[in-house]
Amino acid sequence: MLFKKILMAEDDEEDVDFFKKVLTDLTVDVNLEVAANGIKLMKMLEDAVVLPELIFLDLNMPLKNGMLCLQEIKANQRWKDVKVIILSTSSHQDQIKAAYDKGADFYMVKLSNYIDFKNAIASCLQKKWQ
């Protein structure tokens, strides 16, 4: 599936660069927009003429964390159908369950191994979203 627009909410520049490198290596033709915190993400959604097809959302961000953003996205009539993939360093089952309970479409633990991370992102991008 080709994605025209993906938003990424991530405050760690190294993680953003890692993600961009994966997209380049996967030769995914996409418009990637990055928000460095939850407030910027929500503003980008409010201002969007064309909604993203996917949002990769970090949970631990300054100003507004990912769980609050997820809740707002899924509670908003305009945005509720946008697929949200949580990207987190946490593999704690309570946090994963909370993310799914709040409407996350997928939860992915950030991987430091490039090949594993690339394969996980590729799998996520190829997923057939209902």
N, C-alpha and C positions, 0 to 999 in steps of 0.2 A: 504494500500500500504506500502511495506517495502522500506525504504530509506537506501541506502548503505552509502551515504556521504552527510552530511549537513555542510555548513559553516555558522558561526555566526560572524558577525562583531559587536563588542560591547566593549566599553571601561570601562563600569561599572562592576566590578567583582561580585558585589552582584546580578546584573541582569543575569550575566552568570551562577552563582551558582543556581539561581532561575530557569533558563531555563533547566539546567542539571537535577535538581531535578524533574522537570516536565517530562522530557524524561524518567528518571528512573521509576517514578511512572506510566507512561503510558506503561512501558515495551517495549519501542521502541528500536529495535536492530539497532543501527546506529553508524557510525563513525562521531563524531562531532569534527570539528576543529574550533578553535576560533582565530580571529584576533582582536587585541586590538585597531586598528585604520584602516583607509581606505587605507593607503599605504601598510600595511601588508596584507590586504585583496587582493589588486590587485596583489601583489607579489605572494601570495598563488595561485591565479588563473593562473598567468603566468607560475608558476612552476608545476602546476597540471598535472599529467599523466592521472588521471581519474577526470573528472569534477564533482562537486557536483550536486546533483539533485535539491537541494534547498539552497538558501542563505537567512538567516534572517539578515536583515541589519538595524542597528541603524542609524538614520539621523544625530544625534549630536555627532560626534566623532572628536578627535584631528587630526591634520595633513592633513587629507582629509575627508570631510564630506560625509555622505551617499548619498546625491543627486549627487555629482560628481562621486562617485563610480557607482551609478545606471546608470548614463549617459554613462560612459565608458563601463560598462558591456553590456548594450543593443546595443552599437555602434560596439562592437567587434564581428566579424563573428563567432569566436569559442565559445564565451560565451553567445551570445544573446538569446539562447533558454533555458538557466538555469533560473528556476523560482526564482524570487526575492520577498521576503515578507518583507515589511517595518515594523519594530518594533519601534514605537516612543511614547513619552509621549504626543505629540501634537495631538489634535483632531481638529485643525484649518482647516477649509474646503479648504482654498487656498493651504495649504501645502499638503493635501491629493490629491487634484486635480493635483498639480504640480508633485507629485510622480507618479500618474497614467499616466500623460502626458509624463513623461520620461521613461515609460515602466514598472513600478512596476506591478507585477501580483496580489498582494494583499497588503492591508494596514491594519495593526493591531495596535491599541492603546495599549500601555503597561498597564496592569492591576495590581494593587497592591494586590488585593484579590487573594489568591492562587488558589482557586477552579475555579474562573472565568478565570484566566489566563490558568490554565491547560485545561479547556474545550475549550478555544479559540485555543490553540496550537493543541489539539486533532482534532478539527474541521479542522484546517488548514492542518494537516498531512493527514487527510482522504479525503480532497478535491480531486476531479477528475480533474487533470490538463489537459487542452486540448492540 
